């Protein structure tokens, strides 16, 4: 059985990488990254949102606020 999107995104963030909605779609087939981030926050994972602007488009980039404090 494969890992859930929340588990995959958590592992991605815990590894020290950040993620955008487009990356989440390509990597994990996740259409609702903000909802999965809300799930992680509900589990106590400190995810921060960084607003980005590129090519005239706004989007969110998510990363751990404190990678040292999160355990797999």
C-alpha positions in Angstrom: 0.0 0.0 0.0 1.4 3.4 -0.9 1.8 6.3 1.6 -1.0 8.9 1.8 -0.5 12.3 0.3 -0.2 13.8 3.8 2.6 11.2 4.7 4.4 11.9 1.4 4.2 15.7 1.8 5.3 15.4 5.5 8.4 13.3 4.5 9.2 15.8 1.7 9.1 18.7 4.2 10.9 16.9 6.9 13.8 16.2 4.5 14.4 19.9 4.4 12.7 20.7 1.1 9.9 23.2 0.4 6.9 22.6 -1.9 4.5 24.5 -4.1 1.1 23.5 -5.3 2.4 22.8 -8.8 5.2 20.6 -7.4 2.7 18.7 -5.2 0.6 18.0 -8.2 3.5 16.6 -10.2 5.2 14.7 -7.4 2.2 13.4 -5.4 -0.9 14.0 -7.6 -2.1 16.4 -4.9 -4.7 18.9 -6.2 -5.3 20.5 -2.8 -1.9 21.2 -1.1 -3.3 23.8 1.2 -5.8 21.2 2.6 -3.0 18.7 3.1 -0.9 21.4 4.8 -3.9 22.1 7.1 -3.9 18.4 7.9 -0.2 18.5 8.8 -0.8 21.6 11.0 -3.6 19.8 12.8 -1.1 17.1 13.6 1.2 19.7 15.2 3.7 20.0 12.3 4.9 23.6 12.1 4.5 24.4 8.4 5.0 28.0 7.3 3.6 29.7 4.2 5.7 31.9 2.1 3.9 34.0 -0.6 5.7 34.0 -3.9 5.3 36.0 -7.1 6.7 34.7 -10.4 5.7 35.6 -14.0 2.9 37.8 -12.7 1.4 34.8 -10.8 1.0 34.5 -7.0 1.3 31.2 -5.2 2.3 29.7 -1.9 5.5 27.9 -1.0 5.3 25.7 2.1 8.2 24.7 4.3 8.8 23.6 7.9 9.2 26.4 10.3 11.5 24.4 12.5 12.9 21.3 10.8 15.0 20.3 13.9 11.9 19.9 16.0 10.0 17.5 13.8 10.6 13.7 13.9 9.5 11.2 11.4 
